[in-house]
Amino acid sequence: MNNNIEKRLRKLEYLNEVCVHSPSLLIDTKCGIARYKFNKIGYRDNKLLIEFKLLTDSNNNDVTTILHNIGNKCYLTVDQFLYALKFYASA
């Protein structure tokens, strides 16, 4: 296997492990704040993205607004995810 492809696959494997074992993230969207859980890693327009699904919480009034305006998924770049994870770990 091509050495470059092998390196990329290893990085994806490590990133997937971090996502699977990380806690859900509290994400501040343009429609409010809600908790999201990792769903999967994929590509869009040749960019690596991490997909999160909205966790429904009846105690959070923003969830209804977020569902209506944005939907139940949130996509983060690797840099955005690592920043959010660092912020979460520091809190």
C-alpha positions as CSV (number, residue, x, y, z in Angstrom):
1,M,0.0,0.0,0.0
2,N,1.2,3.5,-0.8
3,N,3.0,5.0,2.2
4,N,1.0,8.3,2.0
5,I,-2.3,6.5,2.0
6,E,-1.2,4.3,4.9
7,K,-0.3,7.4,7.0
8,R,-3.7,9.0,6.2
9,L,-5.6,5.9,7.3
10,R,-3.6,5.7,10.5
11,K,-4.5,9.3,11.3
12,L,-8.2,8.6,10.6
13,E,-8.0,5.6,12.8
14,Y,-6.6,7.7,15.7
15,L,-9.1,10.5,15.1
16,N,-12.0,7.9,15.1
17,E,-10.7,6.6,18.5
18,V,-10.7,10.1,20.0
19,C,-14.2,10.7,18.7
20,V,-15.6,7.4,19.9
21,H,-14.1,7.8,23.4
22,S,-14.7,11.5,23.8
23,P,-17.8,12.7,25.7
24,S,-20.6,14.4,23.9
25,L,-19.9,18.1,23.2
26,L,-21.9,21.1,24.1
27,I,-22.0,23.2,20.9
28,D,-23.0,26.8,20.6
29,T,-24.9,27.2,17.3
30,K,-26.5,30.2,15.8
31,C,-29.8,29.0,17.2
32,G,-28.7,28.1,20.7
33,I,-26.6,25.8,22.7
34,A,-27.2,22.0,22.7
35,R,-25.4,18.7,23.4
36,Y,-24.2,16.7,20.4
37,K,-22.8,13.1,20.2
38,F,-20.3,11.8,17.7
39,N,-21.8,9.9,14.8
40,K,-19.2,9.4,12.1
41,I,-16.3,10.7,10.1
42,G,-16.6,11.4,6.4
43,Y,-15.6,13.6,3.5
44,R,-17.4,16.4,1.8
45,D,-15.9,18.4,-1.1
46,N,-12.6,16.6,-0.3
47,K,-12.6,17.9,3.3
48,L,-12.5,15.7,6.3
49,L,-15.6,16.4,8.5
50,I,-16.9,14.9,11.7
51,E,-20.6,14.5,12.0
52,F,-22.4,14.9,15.3
53,K,-26.1,14.2,16.1
54,L,-28.2,16.5,18.3
55,L,-29.1,14.9,21.6
56,T,-32.7,15.7,22.4
57,D,-33.1,17.1,25.9
58,S,-36.5,18.2,27.1
59,N,-34.9,20.5,29.6
60,N,-33.1,22.5,26.9
61,N,-35.4,25.0,25.2
62,D,-32.9,25.6,22.4
63,V,-33.2,22.0,21.0
64,T,-36.6,22.7,19.4
65,T,-35.3,25.9,17.7
66,I,-32.1,24.1,16.6
67,L,-34.1,21.2,15.1
68,H,-36.4,23.5,13.3
69,N,-33.7,25.9,11.9
70,I,-30.6,23.7,11.5
71,G,-31.6,20.1,11.8
72,N,-30.3,17.3,13.9
73,K,-26.8,17.1,12.6
74,C,-23.7,19.3,13.0
75,Y,-20.5,19.0,11.0
76,L,-17.1,20.1,12.4
77,T,-13.7,20.2,10.8
78,V,-11.0,18.4,12.6
79,D,-9.6,21.7,13.9
80,Q,-13.0,22.8,15.1
81,F,-13.5,19.5,16.9
82,L,-10.1,19.6,18.5
83,Y,-10.7,23.1,19.7
84,A,-14.1,22.2,21.2
85,L,-12.5,19.1,22.8
86,K,-9.7,21.2,24.3
87,F,-12.2,23.8,25.6
88,Y,-14.3,21.0,27.1
89,A,-11.3,19.4,28.7
90,S,-10.3,22.7,30.2
91,A,-13.7,23.4,31.7
